[in-house]
Amino acid sequence: GAPFQKGIDRLRGLGYNVETIAVEGRSGSERDAHIIAKELTHKITRETERLILIGYSKGITDILHFLVDFPDLADQVVAVISVSGAVNGSPLAEKFMNVYEEWLADALPSRCPPGDKKVLVSLERKVQMSWLASHSLPRHIAYFSLATFTDRPHVARILCTTYDQLTQIDPRNDGQLIFYDQIIPGSTLLGFANTD
């Protein structure tokens, strides 16, 4: 199922209209921003409908690009929530760029279409930090961040190597992101979850 399916089911049970948007997992944020815009164009039913967008991991990066690139659609967004979002990118993106391009980018193509193959470019800290510095997020939107980090005994086995690499920079990481790279500038910090 979709990420946060239990929460989605609960909110729907309370009468909220909850939709998910599938972006291209291996594409960059610019392309995924266009996908979000296209989907929202079809999903928005009333001009007065208020939208709350929730982005997990790279999903928040895609949402931030959407807000800047499509200001007319962004006018209907009242809040954005980052959940363990790759807001500033990750030091791991540049480190694993060659491995991704040489092996992972073409692995299991039927399960995850290649898209534009710019996923790791969008997650490079130098790229994302430069983008954030040169683009203003819409001011009418309330921004919230929920960051994650844990200790090594609680990291999934598959993330232990990357956790150890990030620990050389800061031990407060979740195996993919350092905690401070998950916070939208100027957002309200909702807290820190002890998870990977």
Residue pairs with C-beta under 8 A, 6 or more apart in sequence:
2 8
2 20
3 56
4 54
4 56
4 83
8 18
8 20
11 18
12 18
19 43
21 35
21 36
21 39
21 40
22 35
23 32
23 35
23 36
23 59
23 62
24 31
24 32
24 35
24 113
24 115
24 116
25 112
25 115
25 119
26 105
26 112
26 113
26 114
26 115
26 116
26 117
26 119
27 35
27 115
27 116
27 117
27 118
27 119
28 115
28 116
28 118
28 119
28 121
28 122
29 58
29 61
29 62
29 64
29 65
29 122
30 65
30 69
30 118
30 122
31 115
31 116
31 118
32 58
32 62
32 65
32 66
33 62
33 63
33 65
33 66
33 69
33 70
34 69
35 62
36 62
36 63
36 66
36 70
37 66
37 69
37 70
37 73
40 51
40 73
41 73
44 51
44 73
44 76
47 76
49 76
50 76
50 78
51 76
51 77
51 78
52 77
52 78
52 79
52 80
52 81
53 63
53 77
53 79
53 80
53 81
54 80
54 81
54 83
55 61
55 62
55 63
55 64
55 80
55 81
55 82
55 83
55 85
56 83
56 84
56 85
57 83
57 84
57 85
57 86
57 176
57 177
58 85
58 86
58 119
58 122
58 123
59 85
60 80
60 82
60 83
60 85
60 86
60 87
60 184
61 85
61 86
61 87
61 89
61 122
61 123
61 128
63 80
64 80
64 87
64 132
64 137
64 184
65 131
66 73
66 74
67 74
67 77
67 80
67 137
67 138
67 141
68 74
68 135
68 136
68 137
68 138
71 138
74 138
74 141
75 138
75 140
77 138
77 141
78 140
78 141
78 142
79 141
79 142
79 143
79 144
80 141
80 142
80 143
80 144
80 184
81 144
81 145
81 146
81 190
82 143
82 144
82 145
82 146
82 182
82 183
82 184
82 187
83 146
84 146
84 147
84 148
84 174
84 177
84 182
84 193
85 145
85 182
85 184
86 123
86 128
86 176
86 177
86 181
86 182
87 128
87 132
87 145
87 181
87 182
87 183
87 184
87 185
88 125
88 128
88 129
88 132
88 180
88 181
88 182
89 122
89 123
89 124
89 125
89 126
89 127
89 128
89 129
89 181
90 123
90 125
90 176
90 177
90 178
90 181
91 125
91 165
91 166
91 169
91 178
92 123
92 162
92 165
92 166
92 176
93 120
93 121
93 123
93 124
93 125
94 120
94 124
94 125
94 126
95 165
96 120
97 120
97 121
97 124
100 119
100 120
101 117
105 114
105 117
106 114
121 127
122 128
125 181
132 185
137 143
137 184
137 185
137 186
142 188
143 184
143 186
143 187
143 188
144 184
144 187
144 188
144 189
144 190
145 182
145 183
145 184
145 187
145 188
145 189
145 190
146 182
146 190
146 191
146 192
146 193
147 179
147 180
147 182
147 183
147 189
147 191
147 192
147 193
148 174
148 177
148 179
148 182
148 192
148 193
148 194
148 195
148 196
149 172
149 173
149 174
149 178
149 179
149 192
149 194
150 174
150 194
150 195
150 196
151 171
152 160
152 163
152 164
152 167
154 194
154 195
154 196
155 163
155 174
155 175
155 196
156 175
156 196
159 174
159 175
159 176
159 196
160 175
162 175
162 176
163 173
163 174
163 175
163 196
166 173
166 175
166 176
166 177
166 178
167 173
169 178
170 178
170 179
170 180
172 178
172 179
172 180
173 179
174 195
174 196
175 196
176 196
179 192
183 189
